[in-house]
Amino acid sequence: MKKKFLKVFLSCVFYLSFCLGASLTVLANVGTASINAFSLTLTDISSIKTGTFIASINIFFALIFIFITKFKYKLLSLIQIFAFIFFGIILNFFVYDVFSFIPSASYILRIFILIIGLLIATFSIGIVTVLRVITFPIETFCQQLEINKSISFIKSRYIIDFIFIFFAIILSFLFKTPSYVREGTIITMILNSYLVTLSKTYAERNFSKILKN
């Protein structure tokens, strides 16, 4: 029971730190992850907050996962949905209240903030993934496609990234909004998978007692 409680507690702590890291990558304003870039573009068009769009996209993938697994993992899907509702609220709080001063910082400082945010987010994702209490809808969806032998995980993940980048660029061009597909997007795409893998390896080695519940 203590181990289960500890797993849930650590999952919540690192999920919160994931929200913090994600908000820093968004606020750095030098380009960000594909879905974040798409969501920022939609925010400029509609004035709906970015965290709301990011949460909605992830919930959409959670619903697709429910459909393709034929409601086999109901609890997992419900946790995903509620977790990303929470994520949207917390990210909006960080972006629009706590760290609203960051976009006015110097370029070098914003690059530094992007990297710090990416390190925090990927480290948190790796640990949360290993603890297996809260899962991430897009990664779970891609993993299920691989289980179904439809397409490999890495291919489907990159396809999703390119789709959101493509539509972020198109919408930015059509509605004359600032482009959020920039150098930070490339940095994120190059480092994200590698850093998450490092984090997962670290968690598997150092959380072994907790994982054996």
N, CA and C atoms as a LAMMPS dump frame, in Angstrom:
ITEM: TIMESTEP
0
ITEM: NUMBER OF ATOMS
639
ITEM: BOX BOUNDS ff ff ff
-5.0000000000000000e+02 5.0000000000000000e+02
-5.0000000000000000e+02 5.0000000000000000e+02
-5.0000000000000000e+02 5.0000000000000000e+02
ITEM: ATOMS id mol type element x y z
1 1 1 N 0.834 -1.212 0
2 1 2 C 0 0 0
3 1 3 C 0.871 1.267 0
4 2 1 N 1.947 1.246 0.823
5 2 2 C 2.838 2.404 0.892
6 2 3 C 3.503 2.66 -0.458
7 3 1 N 3.9 1.568 -1.136
8 3 2 C 4.549 1.711 -2.441
9 3 3 C 3.577 2.277 -3.475
10 4 1 N 2.338 1.83 -3.427
11 4 2 C 1.336 2.349 -4.363
12 4 3 C 1.089 3.828 -4.122
13 5 1 N 0.981 4.204 -2.851
14 5 2 C 0.787 5.617 -2.513
15 5 3 C 1.973 6.449 -2.989
16 6 1 N 3.194 5.912 -2.78
17 6 2 C 4.399 6.633 -3.193
18 6 3 C 4.449 6.803 -4.706
19 7 1 N 4.042 5.762 -5.438
20 7 2 C 4.003 5.844 -6.907
21 7 3 C 3.027 6.926 -7.371
22 8 1 N 1.869 6.959 -6.746
23 8 2 C 0.853 7.965 -7.103
24 8 3 C 1.362 9.362 -6.75
25 9 1 N 1.953 9.496 -5.553
26 9 2 C 2.468 10.787 -5.103
27 9 3 C 3.57 11.296 -6.042
28 10 1 N 4.544 10.436 -6.355
29 10 2 C 5.639 10.831 -7.244
30 10 3 C 5.13 11.146 -8.647
31 11 1 N 4.144 10.377 -9.108
32 11 2 C 3.56 10.639 -10.428
33 11 3 C 2.939 12.026 -10.476
34 12 1 N 2.226 12.4 -9.415
35 12 2 C 1.594 13.721 -9.356
36 12 3 C 2.636 14.836 -9.292
37 13 1 N 3.688 14.618 -8.498
38 13 2 C 4.751 15.625 -8.363
39 13 3 C 5.442 15.854 -9.711
40 14 1 N 5.823 14.758 -10.377
41 14 2 C 6.538 14.904 -11.643
42 14 3 C 5.622 15.311 -12.788
43 15 1 N 4.334 15.021 -12.655
44 15 2 C 3.382 15.516 -13.659
45 15 3 C 3.257 17.029 -13.534
46 16 1 N 3.251 17.514 -12.299
47 16 2 C 3.213 18.954 -12.063
48 16 3 C 4.481 19.615 -12.607
49 17 1 N 5.641 18.969 -12.41
50 17 2 C 6.888 19.534 -12.93
51 17 3 C 6.909 19.479 -14.463
52 18 1 N 6.249 18.472 -15.051
53 18 2 C 6.076 18.43 -16.501
54 18 3 C 5.288 19.646 -16.982
55 19 1 N 4.237 20.008 -16.261
56 19 2 C 3.448 21.206 -16.598
57 19 3 C 4.322 22.458 -16.54
58 20 1 N 5.171 22.525 -15.521
59 20 2 C 6.084 23.657 -15.37
60 20 3 C 7.041 23.731 -16.56
61 21 1 N 7.665 22.599 -16.888
62 21 2 C 8.613 22.566 -18.004
63 21 3 C 7.959 22.931 -19.328
64 22 1 N 6.77 22.383 -19.565
65 22 2 C 6.05 22.669 -20.806
66 22 3 C 5.714 24.155 -20.912
67 23 1 N 5.321 24.761 -19.796
68 23 2 C 4.98 26.189 -19.817
69 23 3 C 6.205 27.041 -20.132
70 24 1 N 7.371 26.646 -19.654
71 24 2 C 8.601 27.397 -19.947
72 24 3 C 8.963 27.312 -21.427
73 25 1 N 8.775 26.131 -22.03
74 25 2 C 9.076 25.998 -23.468
75 25 3 C 8.119 26.841 -24.306
76 26 1 N 6.884 26.961 -23.86
77 26 2 C 5.898 27.793 -24.574
78 26 3 C 6.262 29.274 -24.439
79 27 1 N 6.595 29.697 -23.224
80 27 2 C 6.848 31.112 -22.949
81 27 3 C 8.185 31.609 -23.493
82 28 1 N 9.119 30.708 -23.758
83 28 2 C 10.42 31.123 -24.283
84 28 3 C 10.277 31.882 -25.601
85 29 1 N 9.225 31.544 -26.355
86 29 2 C 8.885 32.273 -27.578
87 29 3 C 10.027 32.271 -28.602
88 30 1 N 10.659 31.108 -28.747
89 30 2 C 11.679 30.949 -29.795
90 30 3 C 11.344 29.713 -30.636
91 31 1 N 10.067 29.337 -30.629
92 31 2 C 9.648 28.1 -31.278
93 31 3 C 9.527 27.015 -30.228
94 32 1 N 8.554 26.153 -30.387
95 32 2 C 8.315 25.13 -29.373
96 32 3 C 7.871 23.832 -30.036
97 33 1 N 7.522 22.837 -29.241
98 33 2 C 7.114 21.532 -29.769
99 33 3 C 5.932 21.678 -30.722
100 34 1 N 5.763 20.71 -31.604
101 34 2 C 4.784 20.793 -32.694
102 34 3 C 3.371 21.119 -32.214
103 35 1 N 2.888 20.383 -31.236
104 35 2 C 1.52 20.588 -30.743
105 35 3 C 1.406 21.93 -30.023
106 36 1 N 2.44 22.31 -29.305
107 36 2 C 2.437 23.612 -28.645
108 36 3 C 2.421 24.744 -29.668
109 37 1 N 3.204 24.591 -30.742
110 37 2 C 3.245 25.605 -31.802
111 37 3 C 1.88 25.749 -32.472
112 38 1 N 1.24 24.614 -32.738
113 38 2 C -0.104 24.619 -33.333
114 38 3 C -1.102 25.297 -32.389
115 39 1 N -1.003 24.973 -31.104
116 39 2 C -1.924 25.534 -30.104
117 39 3 C -1.721 27.04 -29.942
118 40 1 N -0.465 27.492 -29.954
119 40 2 C -0.175 28.924 -29.859
120 40 3 C -0.753 29.683 -31.052
121 41 1 N -0.668 29.059 -32.229
122 41 2 C -1.24 29.67 -33.431
123 41 3 C -2.755 29.804 -33.296
124 42 1 N -3.399 28.744 -32.793
125 42 2 C -4.847 28.793 -32.578
126 42 3 C -5.225 29.853 -31.543
127 43 1 N -4.372 30.019 -30.547
128 43 2 C -4.611 31.051 -29.534
129 43 3 C -4.603 32.441 -30.157
130 44 1 N -3.65 32.701 -31.043
131 44 2 C -3.582 33.996 -31.721
132 44 3 C -4.815 34.248 -32.582
133 45 1 N -5.361 33.18 -33.157
134 45 2 C -6.535 33.312 -34.025
135 45 3 C -7.812 33.496 -33.214
136 46 1 N -7.917 32.763 -32.105
137 46 2 C -9.192 32.697 -31.379
138 46 3 C -9.211 33.396 -30.029
139 47 1 N -8.041 33.645 -29.442
140 47 2 C -7.9 34.222 -28.094
141 47 3 C -8.224 33.224 -26.978
142 48 1 N -8.495 31.958 -27.328
143 48 2 C -8.636 30.904 -26.309
144 48 3 C -7.236 30.545 -25.811
145 49 1 N -7.1 30.321 -24.527
146 49 2 C -5.773 30.113 -23.945
147 49 3 C -5.089 28.851 -24.476
148 50 1 N -3.759 28.933 -24.562
149 50 2 C -2.95 27.86 -25.165
150 50 3 C -3.104 26.532 -24.436
151 51 1 N -3.076 26.558 -23.11
152 51 2 C -3.201 25.324 -22.333
153 51 3 C -4.493 24.597 -22.621
154 52 1 N -5.543 25.355 -22.91
155 52 2 C -6.846 24.762 -23.231
156 52 3 C -6.767 23.976 -24.533
157 53 1 N -6.082 24.538 -25.529
158 53 2 C -5.922 23.841 -26.81
159 53 3 C -5.044 22.594 -26.669
160 54 1 N -3.922 22.724 -25.946
161 54 2 C -3.02 21.58 -25.777
162 54 3 C -3.739 20.439 -25.055
163 55 1 N -4.487 20.788 -24.011
164 55 2 C -5.252 19.777 -23.276
165 55 3 C -6.294 19.123 -24.175
166 56 1 N -6.98 19.934 -24.98
167 56 2 C -8.035 19.411 -25.862
168 56 3 C -7.48 18.444 -26.899
169 57 1 N -6.31 18.757 -27.445
170 57 2 C -5.681 17.878 -28.439
171 57 3 C -5.326 16.539 -27.807
172 58 1 N -4.756 16.583 -26.607
173 58 2 C -4.388 15.341 -25.922
174 58 3 C -5.621 14.523 -25.534
175 59 1 N -6.673 15.205 -25.109
176 59 2 C -7.921 14.499 -24.783
177 59 3 C -8.511 13.86 -26.033
178 60 1 N -8.386 14.531 -27.177
179 60 2 C -8.833 13.977 -28.455
180 60 3 C -8.124 12.647 -28.743
181 61 1 N -6.796 12.611 -28.521
182 61 2 C -6.039 11.372 -28.736
183 61 3 C -6.421 10.302 -27.711
184 62 1 N -6.748 10.724 -26.497
185 62 2 C -7.209 9.763 -25.481
186 62 3 C -8.514 9.115 -25.923
187 63 1 N -9.4 9.901 -26.533
188 63 2 C -10.679 9.374 -27.014
189 63 3 C -10.483 8.425 -28.196
190 64 1 N -9.536 8.755 -29.071
191 64 2 C -9.219 7.842 -30.185
192 64 3 C -8.68 6.519 -29.644
193 65 1 N -7.831 6.623 -28.616
194 65 2 C -7.278 5.42 -27.978
195 65 3 C -8.394 4.543 -27.421
196 66 1 N -9.385 5.162 -26.78
197 66 2 C -10.539 4.417 -26.263
198 66 3 C -11.231 3.662 -27.403
199 67 1 N -11.391 4.335 -28.53
200 67 2 C -12.086 3.755 -29.677
201 67 3 C -11.316 2.573 -30.268
202 68 1 N -9.995 2.756 -30.491
203 68 2 C -9.224 1.693 -31.16
204 68 3 C -8.954 0.495 -30.244
205 69 1 N -9.06 0.711 -28.92
206 69 2 C -8.894 -0.405 -27.977
207 69 3 C -10.245 -0.976 -27.539
208 70 1 N -11.316 -0.442 -28.132
209 70 2 C -12.681 -0.923 -27.871
210 70 3 C -13.027 -0.891 -26.378
211 71 1 N -12.695 0.235 -25.746
212 71 2 C -13.028 0.49 -24.334
213 71 3 C -12.386 -0.525 -23.373
214 72 1 N -11.24 -1.077 -23.78
215 72 2 C -10.567 -2.086 -22.964
216 72 3 C -9.876 -1.47 -21.744
217 73 1 N -9.386 -0.235 -21.884
218 73 2 C -8.625 0.406 -20.806
219 73 3 C -9.367 1.651 -20.317
220 74 1 N -10.516 1.456 -19.733
221 74 2 C -11.372 2.578 -19.33
222 74 3 C -10.719 3.445 -18.258
223 75 1 N -10.144 2.806 -17.227
224 75 2 C -9.537 3.561 -16.125
225 75 3 C -8.349 4.373 -16.616
226 76 1 N -7.486 3.744 -17.424
227 76 2 C -6.326 4.42 -17.986
228 76 3 C -6.758 5.658 -18.771
229 77 1 N -7.789 5.495 -19.593
230 77 2 C -8.263 6.6 -20.433
231 77 3 C -8.867 7.72 -19.595
232 78 1 N -9.607 7.371 -18.558
233 78 2 C -10.192 8.385 -17.68
234 78 3 C -9.104 9.176 -16.953
235 79 1 N -8.061 8.479 -16.497
236 79 2 C -6.94 9.155 -15.827
237 79 3 C -6.27 10.121 -16.793
238 80 1 N -6.067 9.681 -18.044
239 80 2 C -5.461 10.541 -19.062
240 80 3 C -6.283 11.81 -19.257
241 81 1 N -7.592 11.642 -19.385
242 81 2 C -8.472 12.782 -19.653
243 81 3 C -8.462 13.767 -18.49
244 82 1 N -8.624 13.265 -17.266
245 82 2 C -8.629 14.153 -16.102
246 82 3 C -7.257 14.801 -15.878
247 83 1 N -6.195 14.037 -16.164
248 83 2 C -4.835 14.575 -16.004
249 83 3 C -4.611 15.747 -16.95
250 84 1 N -5.114 15.645 -18.18
251 84 2 C -4.88 16.741 -19.127
252 84 3 C -5.846 17.905 -18.958
253 85 1 N -6.97 17.676 -18.337
254 85 2 C -7.807 18.812 -17.921
255 85 3 C -7.03 19.621 -16.87
256 86 1 N -6.437 18.904 -15.924
257 86 2 C -5.591 19.523 -14.898
258 86 3 C -4.397 20.217 -15.551
259 87 1 N -3.774 19.546 -16.535
260 87 2 C -2.619 20.103 -17.242
261 87 3 C -2.965 21.446 -17.879
262 88 1 N -4.114 21.504 -18.567
263 88 2 C -4.529 22.74 -19.219
264 88 3 C -4.685 23.883 -18.233
265 89 1 N -5.286 23.587 -17.084
266 89 2 C -5.497 24.614 -16.053
267 89 3 C -4.158 25.108 -15.504
268 90 1 N -3.27 24.156 -15.175
269 90 2 C -1.966 24.52 -14.593
270 90 3 C -1.095 25.246 -15.606
271 91 1 N -1.065 24.771 -16.867
272 91 2 C -0.237 25.434 -17.885
273 91 3 C -0.716 26.868 -18.109
274 92 1 N -2.024 27.069 -18.169
275 92 2 C -2.553 28.428 -18.329
276 92 3 C -2.157 29.309 -17.149
277 93 1 N -2.17 28.733 -15.956
278 93 2 C -1.776 29.484 -14.763
279 93 3 C -0.313 29.914 -14.849
280 94 1 N 0.569 28.977 -15.232
281 94 2 C 1.991 29.298 -15.362
282 94 3 C 2.237 30.323 -16.475
283 95 1 N 1.599 30.104 -17.628
284 95 2 C 1.861 30.938 -18.808
285 95 3 C 1.307 32.352 -18.656
286 96 1 N 0.089 32.466 -18.153
287 96 2 C -0.575 33.772 -18.153
288 96 3 C -0.483 34.529 -16.822
289 97 1 N -0.027 33.853 -15.776
290 97 2 C 0.058 34.519 -14.472
291 97 3 C 1.468 34.493 -13.885
292 98 1 N 2.015 33.311 -13.694
293 98 2 C 3.289 33.186 -12.96
294 98 3 C 4.478 33.691 -13.773
295 99 1 N 4.582 33.253 -15.042
296 99 2 C 5.769 33.562 -15.847
297 99 3 C 5.469 34.502 -17.017
298 100 1 N 4.507 35.356 -16.873
299 100 2 C 4.099 36.232 -17.982
300 100 3 C 5.189 37.223 -18.396
301 101 1 N 6.233 37.404 -17.554
302 101 2 C 7.303 38.351 -17.852
303 101 3 C 8.333 37.787 -18.835
304 102 1 N 8.364 36.47 -19.048
305 102 2 C 9.428 35.834 -19.825
306 102 3 C 9.499 36.308 -21.278
307 103 1 N 8.37 36.456 -22.007
308 103 2 C 8.474 36.856 -23.421
309 103 3 C 9.236 38.153 -23.668
310 104 1 N 9.363 39.024 -22.667
311 104 2 C 10.083 40.291 -22.832
312 104 3 C 11.578 40.154 -22.523
313 105 1 N 12.025 38.956 -22.148
314 105 2 C 13.438 38.732 -21.829
315 105 3 C 14.283 38.734 -23.105
316 106 1 N 15.603 38.804 -22.955
317 106 2 C 16.504 38.812 -24.112
318 106 3 C 16.472 37.464 -24.834
319 107 1 N 16.916 37.462 -26.077
320 107 2 C 16.882 36.246 -26.898
321 107 3 C 17.705 35.123 -26.266
322 108 1 N 18.912 35.434 -25.833
323 108 2 C 19.799 34.422 -25.234
324 108 3 C 19.153 33.818 -23.995
325 109 1 N 18.541 34.673 -23.18
326 109 2 C 17.885 34.187 -21.962
327 109 3 C 16.702 33.285 -22.325
328 110 1 N 15.96 33.625 -23.378
329 110 2 C 14.803 32.817 -23.789
330 110 3 C 15.226 31.46 -24.346
331 111 1 N 16.376 31.424 -25.031
332 111 2 C 16.922 30.128 -25.481
333 111 3 C 17.275 29.272 -24.273
334 112 1 N 17.884 29.91 -23.277
335 112 2 C 18.243 29.217 -22.035
336 112 3 C 16.985 28.698 -21.332
337 113 1 N 15.94 29.511 -21.288
338 113 2 C 14.666 29.113 -20.658
339 113 3 C 14.046 27.936 -21.412
340 114 1 N 14.123 27.969 -22.748
341 114 2 C 13.611 26.855 -23.558
342 114 3 C 14.304 25.545 -23.18
343 115 1 N 15.631 25.582 -23.1
344 115 2 C 16.4 24.373 -22.792
345 115 3 C 16.103 23.883 -21.376
346 116 1 N 16.028 24.81 -20.419
347 116 2 C 15.681 24.438 -19.039
348 116 3 C 14.298 23.809 -19.003
349 117 1 N 13.343 24.422 -19.679
350 117 2 C 11.986 23.888 -19.727
351 117 3 C 11.936 22.516 -20.362
352 118 1 N 12.71 22.34 -21.436
353 118 2 C 12.761 21.045 -22.128
354 118 3 C 13.363 19.972 -21.227
355 119 1 N 14.418 20.325 -20.494
356 119 2 C 15.041 19.376 -19.564
357 119 3 C 14.067 18.966 -18.459
358 120 1 N 13.364 19.947 -17.899
359 120 2 C 12.393 19.655 -16.829
360 120 3 C 11.265 18.768 -17.368
361 121 1 N 10.732 19.139 -18.539
362 121 2 C 9.59 18.405 -19.106
363 121 3 C 9.962 16.976 -19.464
364 122 1 N 11.098 16.786 -20.144
365 122 2 C 11.476 15.441 -20.592
366 122 3 C 11.878 14.557 -19.416
367 123 1 N 12.561 15.137 -18.421
368 123 2 C 12.914 14.378 -17.226
369 123 3 C 11.646 13.894 -16.525
370 124 1 N 10.665 14.772 -16.443
371 124 2 C 9.393 14.429 -15.79
372 124 3 C 8.623 13.38 -16.578
373 125 1 N 8.592 13.522 -17.909
374 125 2 C 7.887 12.556 -18.756
375 125 3 C 8.471 11.159 -18.577
376 126 1 N 9.806 11.075 -18.572
377 126 2 C 10.465 9.778 -18.42
378 126 3 C 10.09 9.099 -17.119
379 127 1 N 10.084 9.848 -16.025
380 127 2 C 9.766 9.279 -14.717
381 127 3 C 8.292 8.898 -14.623
382 128 1 N 7.414 9.795 -15.087
383 128 2 C 5.974 9.502 -15.057
384 128 3 C 5.66 8.263 -15.897
385 129 1 N 6.323 8.143 -17.033
386 129 2 C 6.108 6.982 -17.911
387 129 3 C 6.499 5.682 -17.226
388 130 1 N 7.635 5.687 -16.53
389 130 2 C 8.124 4.485 -15.847
390 130 3 C 7.228 4.114 -14.663
391 131 1 N 6.7 5.106 -13.958
392 131 2 C 5.843 4.837 -12.797
393 131 3 C 4.49 4.232 -13.199
394 132 1 N 4.055 4.505 -14.42
395 132 2 C 2.854 3.882 -15.013
396 132 3 C 1.558 4.157 -14.223
397 133 1 N 1.454 5.319 -13.642
398 133 2 C 0.202 5.714 -12.988
399 133 3 C -0.568 6.654 -13.908
400 134 1 N 0.127 7.684 -14.423
401 134 2 C -0.434 8.614 -15.396
402 134 3 C 0.29 8.379 -16.722
403 135 1 N -0.452 8.307 -17.79
404 135 2 C 0.17 8.125 -19.104
405 135 3 C -0.164 9.307 -20.005
406 136 1 N 0.585 9.427 -21.087
407 136 2 C 0.41 10.542 -22.007
408 136 3 C -0.345 10.064 -23.244
409 137 1 N -1.482 10.686 -23.573
410 137 2 C -2.374 10.187 -24.62
411 137 3 C -1.728 9.962 -25.985
412 138 1 N -0.913 10.901 -26.439
413 138 2 C -0.334 10.757 -27.78
414 138 3 C 0.646 9.594 -27.814
415 139 1 N 1.497 9.505 -26.782
416 139 2 C 2.456 8.402 -26.729
417 139 3 C 1.734 7.058 -26.589
418 140 1 N 0.678 7.029 -25.783
419 140 2 C -0.106 5.795 -25.606
420 140 3 C -0.778 5.392 -26.913
421 141 1 N -1.302 6.376 -27.637
422 141 2 C -1.932 6.133 -28.937
423 141 3 C -0.926 5.544 -29.928
424 142 1 N 0.264 6.149 -29.992
425 142 2 C 1.306 5.658 -30.908
426 142 3 C 1.772 4.257 -30.518
427 143 1 N 1.871 4.023 -29.213
428 143 2 C 2.269 2.707 -28.722
429 143 3 C 1.234 1.65 -29.104
430 144 1 N -0.043 2.018 -29.03
431 144 2 C -1.111 1.084 -29.386
432 144 3 C -1.096 0.772 -30.881
433 145 1 N -0.781 1.754 -31.707
434 145 2 C -0.663 1.519 -33.148
435 145 3 C 0.448 0.503 -33.429
436 146 1 N 1.547 0.618 -32.655
437 146 2 C 2.646 -0.329 -32.819
438 146 3 C 2.22 -1.723 -32.362
439 147 1 N 1.474 -1.806 -31.253
440 147 2 C 0.977 -3.095 -30.766
441 147 3 C 0.057 -3.737 -31.803
442 148 1 N -0.753 -2.901 -32.456
443 148 2 C -1.663 -3.395 -33.497
444 148 3 C -0.945 -3.695 -34.812
445 149 1 N 0.38 -3.426 -34.818
446 149 2 C 1.22 -3.642 -36.001
447 149 3 C 0.771 -2.807 -37.201
448 150 1 N 0.233 -1.62 -36.895
449 150 2 C -0.168 -0.698 -37.949
450 150 3 C 1.024 0.123 -38.434
451 151 1 N 1.81 0.627 -37.471
452 151 2 C 2.971 1.463 -37.779
453 151 3 C 3.84 1.518 -36.529
454 152 1 N 5.14 1.706 -36.701
455 152 2 C 6.024 1.745 -35.536
456 152 3 C 5.776 3.001 -34.71
457 153 1 N 6.119 2.919 -33.428
458 153 2 C 5.902 4.034 -32.506
459 153 3 C 6.592 5.295 -32.995
460 154 1 N 7.876 5.17 -33.337
461 154 2 C 8.65 6.369 -33.693
462 154 3 C 8.148 7.01 -34.978
463 155 1 N 7.703 6.186 -35.935
464 155 2 C 7.181 6.723 -37.197
465 155 3 C 5.886 7.485 -36.963
466 156 1 N 4.977 6.887 -36.21
467 156 2 C 3.69 7.542 -35.96
468 156 3 C 3.878 8.824 -35.165
469 157 1 N 4.859 8.815 -34.223
470 157 2 C 5.104 10.016 -33.399
471 157 3 C 5.633 11.151 -34.259
472 158 1 N 6.553 10.825 -35.177
473 158 2 C 7.09 11.853 -36.071
474 158 3 C 6.035 12.348 -37.057
475 159 1 N 5.177 11.45 -37.533
476 159 2 C 4.103 11.853 -38.447
477 159 3 C 3.175 12.858 -37.77
478 160 1 N 2.821 12.572 -36.517
479 160 2 C 1.97 13.492 -35.761
480 160 3 C 2.656 14.852 -35.605
481 161 1 N 3.958 14.832 -35.3
482 161 2 C 4.709 16.09 -35.18
483 161 3 C 4.661 16.883 -36.483
484 162 1 N 4.928 16.221 -37.597
485 162 2 C 4.964 16.916 -38.882
486 162 3 C 3.584 17.436 -39.288
487 163 1 N 2.526 16.698 -38.949
488 163 2 C 1.158 17.154 -39.256
489 163 3 C 0.854 18.456 -38.51
490 164 1 N 1.172 18.489 -37.216
491 164 2 C 0.885 19.693 -36.428
492 164 3 C 1.78 20.858 -36.841
493 165 1 N 3.022 20.578 -37.188
494 165 2 C 3.909 21.64 -37.681
495 165 3 C 3.374 22.203 -38.998
496 166 1 N 2.951 21.311 -39.897
497 166 2 C 2.415 21.717 -41.202
498 166 3 C 1.213 22.648 -41.019
499 167 1 N 0.264 22.245 -40.172
500 167 2 C -0.938 23.055 -39.987
501 167 3 C -0.65 24.344 -39.211
502 168 1 N 0.346 24.311 -38.326
503 168 2 C 0.747 25.541 -37.627
504 168 3 C 1.281 26.562 -38.628
505 169 1 N 2.083 26.099 -39.579
506 169 2 C 2.644 26.987 -40.609
507 169 3 C 1.544 27.515 -41.53
508 170 1 N 0.658 26.624 -41.966
509 170 2 C -0.435 27.012 -42.867
510 170 3 C -1.351 28.041 -42.209
511 171 1 N -1.768 27.772 -40.973
512 171 2 C -2.655 28.704 -40.266
513 171 3 C -1.971 30.041 -40.009
514 172 1 N -0.687 29.984 -39.675
515 172 2 C 0.074 31.207 -39.443
516 172 3 C 0.129 32.057 -40.71
517 173 1 N 0.292 31.401 -41.848
518 173 2 C 0.344 32.103 -43.14
519 173 3 C -1.028 32.678 -43.498
520 174 1 N -2.08 31.879 -43.322
521 174 2 C -3.43 32.301 -43.715
522 174 3 C -3.964 33.441 -42.86
523 175 1 N -3.69 33.381 -41.548
524 175 2 C -4.241 34.382 -40.629
525 175 3 C -3.229 35.456 -40.228
526 176 1 N -2.037 35.421 -40.851
527 176 2 C -1.012 36.45 -40.625
528 176 3 C -0.624 36.574 -39.15
529 177 1 N -0.492 35.427 -38.487
530 177 2 C -0.083 35.421 -37.08
531 177 3 C 1.423 35.155 -36.998
532 178 1 N 2.05 35.447 -35.866
533 178 2 C 3.481 35.103 -35.713
534 178 3 C 3.692 33.603 -35.871
535 179 1 N 4.84 33.222 -36.415
536 179 2 C 5.145 31.797 -36.585
537 179 3 C 5.788 31.25 -35.316
538 180 1 N 5.266 30.136 -34.836
539 180 2 C 5.822 29.496 -33.641
540 180 3 C 6.644 28.254 -33.997
541 181 1 N 6.799 28.01 -35.313
542 181 2 C 7.678 26.94 -35.779
543 181 3 C 9.013 27.598 -36.103
544 182 1 N 9.921 27.513 -35.146
545 182 2 C 11.194 28.219 -35.275
546 182 3 C 12.326 27.323 -34.795
547 183 1 N 13.441 27.939 -34.419
548 183 2 C 14.61 27.176 -33.996
549 183 3 C 14.321 26.294 -32.785
550 184 1 N 13.453 26.783 -31.905
551 184 2 C 13.086 25.997 -30.72
552 184 3 C 12.363 24.717 -31.075
553 185 1 N 11.595 24.741 -32.168
554 185 2 C 10.89 23.537 -32.634
555 185 3 C 11.899 22.475 -33.062
556 186 1 N 12.931 22.909 -33.782
557 186 2 C 13.969 21.97 -34.239
558 186 3 C 14.744 21.41 -33.048
559 187 1 N 15.106 22.291 -32.117
560 187 2 C 15.822 21.856 -30.902
561 187 3 C 15 20.813 -30.151
562 188 1 N 13.715 21.084 -30.012
563 188 2 C 12.814 20.175 -29.292
564 188 3 C 12.705 18.831 -29.992
565 189 1 N 12.536 18.846 -31.319
566 189 2 C 12.397 17.589 -32.066
567 189 3 C 13.664 16.742 -31.989
568 190 1 N 14.823 17.404 -31.996
569 190 2 C 16.102 16.671 -31.945
570 190 3 C 16.342 16.069 -30.557
571 191 1 N 16.08 16.854 -29.511
572 191 2 C 16.46 16.453 -28.152
573 191 3 C 15.387 15.677 -27.396
574 192 1 N 14.123 15.875 -27.746
575 192 2 C 13.025 15.36 -26.925
576 192 3 C 13.117 13.853 -26.677
577 193 1 N 13.134 13.053 -27.743
578 193 2 C 13.137 11.59 -27.592
579 193 3 C 14.377 11.101 -26.847
580 194 1 N 15.534 11.708 -27.16
581 194 2 C 16.791 11.315 -26.516
582 194 3 C 16.738 11.584 -25.013
583 195 1 N 16.254 12.771 -24.63
584 195 2 C 16.203 13.139 -23.214
585 195 3 C 15.182 12.306 -22.438
586 196 1 N 14.045 12.01 -23.069
587 196 2 C 13.044 11.157 -22.422
588 196 3 C 13.609 9.763 -22.184
589 197 1 N 14.347 9.238 -23.162
590 197 2 C 14.972 7.917 -23.026
591 197 3 C 15.963 7.902 -21.873
592 198 1 N 16.786 8.95 -21.762
593 198 2 C 17.739 9.055 -20.647
594 198 3 C 17.001 9.078 -19.307
595 199 1 N 15.928 9.838 -19.258
596 199 2 C 15.141 9.949 -18.027
597 199 3 C 14.516 8.611 -17.649
598 200 1 N 13.981 7.904 -18.629
599 200 2 C 13.381 6.588 -18.373
600 200 3 C 14.427 5.612 -17.841
601 201 1 N 15.612 5.641 -18.431
602 201 2 C 16.697 4.758 -17.981
603 201 3 C 17.076 5.067 -16.538
604 202 1 N 17.167 6.363 -16.23
605 202 2 C 17.483 6.781 -14.861
606 202 3 C 16.41 6.298 -13.884
607 203 1 N 15.155 6.487 -14.254
608 203 2 C 14.041 6.108 -13.38
609 203 3 C 13.995 4.601 -13.158
610 204 1 N 14.22 3.833 -14.213
611 204 2 C 14.192 2.368 -14.094
612 204 3 C 15.279 1.864 -13.163
613 205 1 N 16.422 2.545 -13.148
614 205 2 C 17.532 2.133 -12.281
615 205 3 C 17.324 2.562 -10.834
616 206 1 N 16.779 3.758 -10.637
617 206 2 C 16.714 4.337 -9.304
618 206 3 C 15.363 4.188 -8.599
619 207 1 N 14.341 3.77 -9.347
620 207 2 C 13.013 3.59 -8.753
621 207 3 C 12.633 2.123 -8.708
622 208 1 N 13.611 1.248 -8.772
623 208 2 C 13.335 -0.188 -8.863
624 208 3 C 12.537 -0.706 -7.68
625 209 1 N 12.8 -0.222 -6.476
626 209 2 C 12.081 -0.689 -5.292
627 209 3 C 10.613 -0.276 -5.338
628 210 1 N 10.366 0.916 -5.854
629 210 2 C 8.995 1.402 -5.956
630 210 3 C 8.221 0.629 -7.018
631 211 1 N 8.907 0.324 -8.125
632 211 2 C 8.248 -0.366 -9.243
633 211 3 C 7.861 -1.793 -8.895
634 212 1 N 8.558 -2.393 -7.939
635 212 2 C 8.242 -3.763 -7.531
636 212 3 C 7.175 -3.739 -6.438
637 213 1 N 5.942 -3.462 -6.867
638 213 2 C 4.864 -3.374 -5.869
639 213 3 C 4.066 -4.653 -5.793
